[in-house]
Every structure is written in C-alpha cells, then in structure tokens.
Amino acid sequence: MTRAVLGCVGIAMGLVLHLTITSAAEGPSRHVVDVGGARIEIIAEGQGPLIVLLPSTGRGPDDFDVLAGGLAQAGFRVLRPQPRGIGGSVGPMTGVSFHDFAKDIAGIIRHEGGGPAVIAGHAYGNWIARTMASDHPQLVRGVVLMAAGAKTWPRELSDAITTINDRSQPRALRLKALELAFFAPGNDASPWLEGWYKDVTESQRAAGLNTKRESWWAGGMAPILDLQAADDPFRPRDTTDELKNDFGDRVSVVVLPNASHALPCEQPAAVVQAIVAWARSH
C-alpha cells in the first residue's frame, strides 16, 4: 500500500469513515472571548474534559478539523483558539512574548470554567503550551507536544518556513520547502501551500526572541506527552529521548510512523488515539 495521502482534506475523508457523524447542531461553534489585552476567536466542539489545540507557526486551527472532531467524539471538549492576527483574533502583534500568547490561552480556559485543561501544541504551538503550563499551572493538567522540535535544528528548516510564507516565490519552490520541512516522503504537501499568514509568522518569531527559553522549556511540572513523527527533520531520531532525559518520568514518548512535522495533518487518527489514551490515564 502506498503512503501517499491527499493532505488534510483527503485524510479527513478517510478518517470520517471511522468516526460517528454528528449532526450540524452538534458541530463546531465559533465565538470571541475578551481575554484582557486581546480578543480571541475560538472554535469549540464536544463535551467533557477540556483539550486546547494550538497550531503551528503562522497557521490557524483549521488544520485541526479532523483531529478536533476525533477528540470531541472521544468525549472531550475541544477548543481551538485562533492566534492573534487570524480570523476574529485581534491583539498586539509587536513587542509581545510567549507569555502574552499564554495569557490569551489562560483567559480562554477561565472563560470555559477554569479547566484544568490538556494543552496540545503543534510544532511552534508546543512552545506556547509549555509556557502556559509554566505560567498558569493551576489551569493545566497536562501538555501534549505534537511534532515538537529538538533543542536545535538545521538553519535550512527555518529558511524553508520563510520561503513557504513568501507568496512571491514560485509555487514549485514553496512546495519543495514544504516537503523538506513538514511532510514525510510520499505524503502530499500541496494543500498546505495555503493557510499561511506571513505577519503572524513574523510576530511569533519575534515573540520567541523576546522570551527566555528557561522561562518555558520545562513546562512547569505538568505531565508531558512527547508525540513525535518518525520522519520529522526538526526532531532527528537521536533526539527521541531528549525531553525524557531532561524531565524523567513526567515525559511519555510516542513516535508515530509515516509522518513529519505536519504530524496532526498527516496522521490525525493515530494522533487522536495517542492523545485520548494518554489523557485518560493522566
């Protein structure tokens, strides 16, 4: 069987066959929450223990359509906040840090009743998830890192993200950069040519420079699921136990095959299964 997939849309069609179809009335809803200093749009669905999904650099939570649906049908309340600058989310984009973005998420959880929540961050989003757990431990019962990068990675991967965001570049060059940085061999990266917000990427990168790593790296004292992709160039196989070596039994490591840095899009069913199993045991 080939590993080729059709991106998020094609994967969604396949996974839907394994999920109970909900009625329109039970589907996702959208609303905006004033969190003080920012207004954040949320996509919400499901009932049960709270899970908050945070997207990758310069992208919105529509990438999580299939993942969120699977988690909701497994019995969780799933929130997908839009980052500042996307959809209805507005707030300062300059002079900010990870701690400001974490404050947005904390405000959302308080609006939902205070949690505590599992915070699942994809790629860049894992940094905000860990900042949340460091700054607001009472609101967090666990952190899921989806395709979190290692402590260091090759400069060419960061350059690839710059290329992907630059719509003046030829499509073929942007696609090549996507395939290098985000998708496993044989997986169709082309749907991800859309959905990038250059100004959001720039804001998030600047926020990283304004934030000391030691202020968020440990993720407080929360349990951590380090959910890795076997083909992720941001997380080479010799760094598999990097976080577990740092933080011991707080960290559970799961490595999923046939996926790269776009893990939740490439393998949403496997990601749902891993998160549900871990969340129910923590």
C-alpha positions in Angstrom: 0.0 0.0 0.0 1.3 3.4 -0.9 1.9 6.0 1.8 0.7 8.8 -0.4 -2.1 10.9 1.1 -4.2 13.8 -0.1 -3.3 16.3 2.6 -5.7 17.4 5.3 -8.8 17.2 3.1 -8.0 13.7 1.8 -7.1 12.5 5.3 -10.4 13.9 6.6 -12.4 11.9 4.1 -10.6 8.7 5.2 -10.9 9.3 8.9 -14.6 10.3 8.8 -15.3 6.7 7.8 -14.1 5.7 11.2 -15.9 8.4 13.2 -19.6 8.7 14.1 -21.1 11.5 12.1 -22.6 14.2 14.3 -25.4 16.4 13.4 -24.9 20.1 12.4 -26.3 21.1 15.8 -23.5 19.2 17.5 -20.8 20.5 15.2 -18.2 23.2 15.9 -19.3 26.7 17.0 -17.3 29.9 16.9 -17.2 32.8 19.4 -14.9 35.5 20.5 -13.6 35.9 24.1 -12.2 39.1 25.6 -9.1 37.9 27.5 -7.9 41.4 28.5 -5.5 43.0 26.1 -6.7 40.8 23.2 -9.9 39.3 21.8 -9.5 35.7 20.7 -11.8 33.8 18.4 -12.4 30.2 19.4 -13.7 27.2 17.5 -15.3 24.9 20.1 -16.9 21.5 20.0 -17.7 18.4 22.1 -18.4 17.9 25.8 -16.2 16.6 28.5 -12.7 17.2 29.9 -11.1 20.2 28.2 -8.4 20.0 25.5 -7.0 23.1 23.9 -5.3 22.8 20.5 -2.6 25.3 19.4 -1.5 25.4 15.8 1.9 25.6 14.1 3.9 28.7 13.1 1.9 31.2 11.1 -1.1 28.9 10.7 -4.6 28.7 12.1 -6.5 25.9 13.8 -8.4 24.8 10.7 -5.5 22.3 10.3 -7.1 20.5 13.2 -10.6 19.9 11.8 -10.2 16.2 11.7 -8.2 15.9 14.9 -10.6 18.1 16.9 -13.6 16.1 15.6 -12.0 12.8 16.6 -11.2 14.2 20.1 -14.7 15.6 20.5 -16.3 12.3 19.6 -14.0 10.5 22.0 -15.6 12.5 24.8 -13.6 15.8 25.2 -14.5 19.5 25.0 -12.1 20.8 22.3 -11.2 24.4 22.0 -9.2 25.8 19.0 -8.1 29.4 19.6 -7.2 31.5 16.5 -3.7 33.1 17.0 -3.6 36.8 17.1 -3.9 38.1 13.6 -6.0 35.2 12.2 -9.8 35.2 11.9 -11.5 37.2 14.6 -8.5 37.2 17.0 -7.0 40.7 17.5 -4.4 42.0 19.8 -0.9 43.5 19.8 1.4 41.7 17.3 4.7 43.5 18.2 6.5 43.9 21.5 5.0 40.6 22.7 6.4 37.4 24.1 5.3 33.8 24.6 3.9 34.9 27.9 1.4 37.2 26.3 0.2 34.4 24.0 -0.1 32.1 27.0 -2.1 34.7 28.8 -4.6 34.6 25.9 -5.0 30.8 26.4 -5.3 31.2 30.1 -8.2 33.7 29.6 -9.9 31.2 27.3 -9.7 28.4 29.8 -11.0 30.7 32.6 -13.9 31.7 30.3 -14.7 27.9 30.0 -14.8 27.5 33.7 -11.1 27.2 34.7 -10.3 23.7 33.5 -7.8 22.4 34.2 -7.1 21.5 30.5 -4.8 19.4 28.4 -2.9 21.9 26.2 -1.8 20.3 22.9 0.6 22.4 20.8 1.7 21.5 17.3 5.2 22.5 16.4 5.5 26.2 17.4 2.3 25.7 19.4 4.2 23.4 21.8 6.2 26.3 23.0 3.1 28.2 23.9 1.6 25.1 25.6 4.7 24.8 27.7 4.6 28.5 28.6 1.0 28.0 29.7 2.0 25.2 32.0 4.9 27.2 33.4 2.9 30.5 33.9 -0.6 29.1 34.8 0.0 25.6 36.3 -3.4 25.7 38.0 -5.1 25.7 34.6 -3.1 22.9 33.1 -3.4 19.2 33.9 -1.1 18.0 31.1 0.8 19.1 28.0 0.9 17.3 24.6 3.7 18.2 22.3 2.8 17.4 18.7 5.9 17.3 16.5 8.0 19.5 18.9 11.4 20.4 17.6 14.6 19.4 19.3 16.7 21.9 21.2 18.5 22.8 17.9 17.8 22.1 14.2 19.4 23.0 10.9 19.1 26.6 9.7 17.7 25.3 6.4 14.5 24.3 8.1 13.8 27.8 9.4 14.7 29.2 6.0 12.2 26.8 4.5 9.4 28.3 6.6 10.4 31.8 5.4 10.2 30.5 1.8 6.8 28.9 2.4 5.4 32.2 3.7 6.7 34.2 0.8 4.0 34.1 -1.9 6.2 35.9 -4.3 8.3 32.8 -4.6 7.5 30.3 -7.4 4.9 27.6 -6.3 7.4 24.8 -7.1 10.0 26.4 -4.7 7.4 26.8 -1.9 6.3 23.2 -2.4 9.8 21.9 -2.2 10.3 23.8 1.0 7.1 22.3 2.4 8.2 18.8 1.6 11.6 19.4 3.2 10.3 20.8 6.4 6.8 19.4 7.0 5.9 16.3 5.1 7.1 12.7 5.0 8.2 11.2 1.7 5.1 10.2 -0.3 2.7 12.5 1.6 1.1 15.2 -0.5 2.1 18.6 0.9 0.3 20.7 -1.7 -2.8 21.6 0.5 -0.5 23.3 2.9 0.6 25.8 0.3 -2.5 27.7 1.5 -3.3 28.8 5.1 -0.1 30.7 5.9 -0.1 34.2 7.5 3.2 35.9 7.0 2.5 38.7 9.5 1.6 36.1 12.1 4.8 34.1 11.5 6.8 37.3 11.9 5.1 38.2 15.1 5.5 34.7 16.6 9.2 34.6 15.6 9.8 38.0 17.3 7.9 36.8 20.4 10.3 33.9 20.6 13.3 36.3 20.5 11.6 38.2 23.4 11.2 35.1 25.6 13.9 33.4 27.6 13.9 29.7 26.9 14.4 28.8 30.6 11.0 30.5 31.4 9.0 27.9 29.4 11.2 24.9 28.4 10.3 22.7 31.4 6.5 23.2 31.0 6.2 23.8 34.7 5.7 20.4 36.5 2.9 19.1 34.3 2.9 15.6 32.8 4.0 15.7 29.1 3.2 13.6 26.1 6.0 14.0 23.6 4.3 12.9 20.5 6.9 12.7 17.7 6.9 12.0 14.0 9.3 9.4 12.8 10.3 11.4 9.7 10.5 14.9 11.3 13.7 16.7 10.4 13.1 19.1 13.3 13.3 16.1 15.6 16.0 13.6 14.5 15.8 10.1 15.9 18.9 10.6 18.0 16.9 13.2 20.0 14.0 10.9 20.7 14.6 10.9 24.5 15.9 14.5 24.7 13.0 15.7 26.9 12.7 12.4 28.8 16.4 12.7 29.7 15.7 16.3 31.0 12.5 15.6 32.9 12.3 11.9 33.6 9.0 10.2 34.3 7.0 13.3 33.7 7.5 12.7 30.0 5.9 9.9 27.9 7.3 9.4 24.4 5.3 8.1 21.5 6.8 8.0 17.9 4.3 7.8 15.0 5.4 6.5 11.6 4.8 7.9 8.1 4.7 11.5 9.3 6.9 14.5 9.5 6.5 18.0 11.1 2.9 18.2 9.9 2.1 15.2 12.1 -1.5 16.1 13.1 -2.5 16.5 9.5 -0.6 13.5 8.1 -1.7 11.0 10.8 -4.8 12.5 12.6 -6.3 9.2 13.5 -3.1 8.0 15.2 -2.7 11.3 16.9 -6.3 11.1 18.3 -5.7 7.6 19.6 -2.4 8.6 21.3 -3.8 11.7 22.9 -7.0 10.0 24.1 -5.1 7.1 25.6 -2.7 9.4 27.4 -5.3 11.9 28.6 -7.5 9.2 30.1 -4.5 7.9 32.1 -3.4 11.3 33.4 
